[in-house]
Structure formats: C-alpha cells, structure tokens
C-alpha cells in the first residue's frame, strides 16, 4: 500500500491515481521529489510581507484616486461636500479592498504560483497533480484562506499538522500545495515571464479596485 502525500489516503501499490483527490502518481511531485513542503512559519512570513506590500499599494491607490477626484471636482462632476465622504470606514471601500486583495492572490498564484511575499520567502504554489498552479486552484485556496486564517491562523495550522505536505484546508479543497521553490523540479516551474505577468496583473488589479473604492464612495 502507498499513501497519497496530498490527501493521506492509502492506495494499492499499482494504483495509477488516487481516488481520493485524483493525484496522478506518475506525475505528482511526491513521485518526483520528496523534499519537504513549506511549513506554517515561512508561509505566515510571506503573508506578513504581502500585508506590508498592501501599505504601498494603498498609498499608490490613494495618490491615483486623489488625482482622479481632483479632475472630477474641477469638471463639476462631484456632489457638494464630497470630501466628507472620505472620512472613516466605508463598506464600499472595504468591499473593493477585499476584492482587490483576492484578485492579487488569485492572479499572482494562478499565473505563476507566487505573490511578492512568497517570492521573497522562496516558496511557490503548485497543483496536486504535480503541474504548475491554475487560476481555479488559486481562486479556491484564496477563498479558503479566510477560513484558515481564523483564530490567528490556528484553523489552518491544525489542518497543516494533519497533512503529509502541510496543506491547509484551502489547499485541500483546491488540490494545491506550497513547496520551497528550489525543491520543485525544473520541468514543473513556470518561466520568469509568468512571474512578471502575474505580479503586474495582480498588483495592478489590486490598485484598480482600491481606486474604484475611493472614487465610488463620493459619487
């Protein structure tokens, strides 16, 4: 019997795929390289770096929104007292900020496998079948993060402790895993062009969503 490194299910030695998660044993990372996956600590650090990145993204979005609002005001397209709408929290801004963050992780991890935080920490998201990450997988794991992050990440931590390759619930649902980039076989990596594209689209989408949140709250 052999155990699937992605879902933990026991399978017959001659089984080509895992009936539990669909992992192809002939192509999966577990059959090519058994190096350890990225643990809770390094992944938490990557999230912290992404949070710091959010400060710069917010600053850039604020500058752009200020220019746009200034132009709209000079054209007389803003209502009287629009400045007051920028004070305090707004459900519109919070909603667009959430959507922007989701798009950032979705595009960065779906196109290449790494956000800025993961890139700095040398870790990368991959699919459970041993192939590069996908948009669908990144979307599911990104939504799952908001459950895994409950109680300061304790929910995700408990899931990772029970997984052979440190999968949090979002990873299990999405069929993904996070590995150290240097441990992933070259044939399973995407080219630097995908990294640049993912970061540009991810950060760009995040800024656009924040700008929309700023502008729409005063209209």
N, C-alpha and C positions, 0 to 999 in steps of 0.2 A: 504494500500500500504506500502511496505517496501523498503528502499533504500539499494542498494548494497554498502557496505563500501569500495569496491575495485575500482569500476568504476563510482559509483554515480547514476546508472540507477535505476529508480523506477520499482518495480516488484509487482505482485499480492501477497497478504499475504500467499497464499498457494503454491506459486511457489517454486519448489524444487531446481532449479538452476537459475542463472542469465543469460539470453540470450545474454547479452552484453559482458560478459567476461568469462562465463562458471563456475563461482564460485558455488560450492556446498554448499548451505546454511546449510545443516545438518552437514557439516564437517569443514566449514570455521572458522577461528579464530574469526571472528566477532560474530558467534553464540555461541562460547565457552567462549570467554573472550573479553570484550570491553575496555581493557586497552589502553592507548594512544600509538601511534606508535612513532618511533624515529624521532625527528624533524631535521631541516636543520643544526642547530648548532652542535649537537652531531655527525652527520654524516660528517660534514666538519672537525671536530676534528679528526675523525677516518681516514680520507684521509690524514690529515697532519701527523699523526703517521705513516701511510703507506709510506709517502714520506720520512720521517726520516729513516724508515726501508730500503728504496731504497738506501740510502747512504752506509749502512753496506753491503747490497747485492752487490752494485757496487764495494766496497772495496774488498770483498771476490772474486768476479769475476775477478777483476784486478790481484789479487795475483795468482789465478789459471792460468789465461791467461799468466802471466809472466813466470810461471814455464813451461808451455807448449811451449811457444815461445822459451824459453831458450834451451829446449831439441831439438826442431826442428832446431834451429840455429846450435847447436853442431853437428847435423847429416848432416848439409849442405843442408837442405831442404828449406831454406828461401832465397829469392832473395836478391841481394846486395842492401844495403841501406834501408832495410825493416823497420828500426827504424823511418825513416821519415814518413812512412805511419800512424804512431800512433799519429801524431800531428794534432791538430784541430779536427773539426767535420767530421764525415763520415756518408753518407746515410746508409751504411751497419750497422754501429753500432747503429744509431738512429732507424733503422727498426727492428733490433733484440731486442733493448731495449724496443721498443713499444710492440713487440710480447711477450717478457718476462713478462712485466707488465700485459698484457692481460691474459696470462696464470696463473699468480699469483692470480688475482682476480677470474678468471674462476674456477680454481681448489679449491681454499680456500672456495669460496662461494657456489660452486656447490656441493662439497663433504660434507661440514659441515654447511656452512652458514655465516662464519665469517673469515675475514682476521685478521692479527695481530692488525690492527687499530680498527676494530670493536670489537674484543675480549677485548681489553683494555678499550673500551668505553661501554662494556656491551650491545651491540646490535647485531642483527642477521637477516640475510635474510631468508625469508620463501616464499613458493609458495602461490598464491592467493587462491588455493583450501584448504588452511589450513594445507597442508602437508609440510615436510621439502623441502628445496630448491633443484633444479635439475641442472645438467650441462647445459642443454639447456637454462633454465631461467637465469642462471648466465652469460652465453655467450651473450645473447641478452641484458641484463641490463648493462653488461660491455662495449659493443659497444655503447649503448645508452648514457653512461656516457660522452663520448666525445662531445655529443651534449648538454647534460645537464650542462656541465662544461663551456660552452661558456659564455663570459662576466662575468668571475669570479663566475660562478655558478648561475647567475641570471635567466637563462633559466630554470634550474632545480628548483630553488626556486619558480618561478611563477607557475610551474606545481604542486609543493607540496602544495602551498597555496590553490589551487582549489580542491585538493584531500582530501576526508574524512580521509584518513590514510597516508597522506604525501607521496604519490607516485610521484616520478619524472617521466619524460617521459620514461626513460629506464625501470622503474618498470612497468609502464602501458603496454608497449609493451611486456614485458617478463612475465607478470602475477605474479609479485613478490611484496613484501612489506618488510619494515625493521621495526622490533619491538625490544623493550627492552627485552633482554634475560630472565630476571626474570619474565616478564609478559607472556611469552609463556608457554602454558600448557605443563607439562612433557611429555605427550604422543606425542607431536609434535616436541620434541627435538631429535637430534641425540646424540649418545653416545660420550664420550671423545675420543674414538678411531678414530672416523671420523675426529675430530678436528686435532689430531696429523697427521693423514694421509694427510688431506687437506693442512696443513701447510708445511709438508715435501715435498709433490709433488709441491705445489705452489712456495715455496721459491727455491726448487731445480731446477725447470724448469726455473725460472727467472735467476738464476745464469748460467745455461747452455746456455741460449740464449745470455746473455751478453758475456760469454766466446767465443762463436762462433762468435759474432760480432767483438771481439778483434782480433781473430785469422784470420778470413777470410779477414779482411781489409788489411792484409800484404801479403797475398798469391797471 
